[in-house]
């Protein structure tokens, strides 16, 4: 698969969040963090469009539904 270099501008706060995520990857780089974020975002949008909710589950069985950015945009339309 051919790769294409893109350039993007991020706020200082977002760069700090990306760097913190990168640290948790160990030897991963920012490209890997962004790639995984895009894959997750795409997967979550597909699930929502198929009528599924996205949630976080605790060991005791409690569930918290995730409100994702695209959910908030849809509410504001």
N, C-alpha and C positions, 0 to 999 in steps of 0.2 A: 504494500500500500504506500502510495506517495505521501510524503509529509509536506505540510505547508506551514511556514512560519507566520505567525500573526503578532501584532503588537497591540497592547491594551493599556489603558491608564486606570489605576486603582487608587482609592483614597489611602492615606497612611493607616487608618484603622483596619481596612480590609487587607492590606499588605501584612500587618501584624498577625491577623487571624490566619492568613495563608502560611506565614512562616511558622506559627505555632502548630498548625496541622502538619506541616512538613517535618517538624521535629518529631512528631509522634510516628511518622513513617520510618524513622531511622535513617536509612541511606537514601530515601526517596527524594525527588526534587520537586520544584514547584509545578512543573509540567505534569507530573504524576498526580499531584493533588488536584489540579484543575481538571485533568482527564477523568479522574474518579468522580469528582463533583458533577461534571457534565453527564456522565453515565447514570449517576444516581438521580439527578434531576429529570433526565429523559425517562428513566424507569418509573419514577414517581408520577410524572405527568401521564404516562400510559396507564398506570393503575387507576388514577383518578378518572381518566376518560372512560374507563371500563366499569366505573361505579364503585371502586374499592376505596377504602379509607387507608391512610398511612398512619401508623401509630408506633409508640414506644411502649414496650412491655417490661414490667418489673418482675422479679422472681416470684413475688407473692401473688401474681396474677393481675395486678392493676394495669390498666391500659390508659394511655394518654394519647388522644388523637393529635397528629401533627397538623398544624395549619401552615401550609407552605406558601411561598411568595406568590405563586400563580393562583392559589386559592383566594388570596387577599385581592389580587388584581381583578379577578372575576366578580367578587362581591362589589367592587367599586364601579363596575361598568353599568 
